[in-house]
Amino acid sequence: MEVLVSVGILLIRLVVGLAFIGHGAQKLFGSFGGHGLEGTGGFFESIGIKPGKTMALFAGLSEFVGGLLFVLGLLTPIASLLIIITMIVAISKVHAANGFWAASNGYELNLLYIVTVLSVAFTGAGAYSLDALLF
């Protein structure tokens, strides 16, 4: 049973962590159809997050580094915190006004990310993680 739990946590870490690495790369480098620091910074400025380019750098780094740490299962509570902070800002600045459902650009997906990474932070990264290996 413990093996299955660790495999389940690993699958969650891989899917969610890789998604955040991708989101961070979109902001930082313009990868995967993203707008890079300039475009993301301009969007941030338009919604009142200033200075836009600097905050885009912080958001991109939080997502990229948080996602990488989450995939590796390394410093998992810190990885989760980086992801959660980014999602709270996204909810408060973009999604909350649109209601719950993602189909209306609401905060549904952001909340699912928050609960997922928080749950892994509470339970631990599992046996197949660098946290388990190192600590």
WODA-V326327 format. One line per field, one symbol per residue. ss: DSSP state (@ for helix, = for strand, . for the rest). psi: psi as a letter, one per 30 degrees, with the letter a starting at -180 (. if undefined). burial: + if it has 16 or more other C-alpha atoms within 10 Angstrom, else -. A space follows every 10 residues. Layout:
ss->???
psi->???
burial->???
This chain:
ss->.@@@@@@@@@ @@@@@@@@@@ @@@@@@@@@. @@@..@@@@@ @@@@@@.... .@@@@@@@@@ @@@@@@@@@@ @@...@@@@@ @@@@@@@@@@ @@@@@@@@.. .@@@...@@@ @@@@@@@@@@ @@@......@ @@@@.
psi->eeeeeeeeee eeeeeeeeee eeeeeeeefg lhglgaeeee eeeeefggjk keeeeeeeee eeeeeeeeee efhkheeeee eeeeeeeeee eefefefgae kffghageee eeeeeeeeee eeflflfilf eeee.
burial->-----+--++ -+++-+++++ ++++++++++ ---+++++++ +++++---+- -+++++++++ ++++++++++ +++++++-++ ++++-+++-- +---++---+ ----++++++ --++-+++-+ +--++++-++ +----
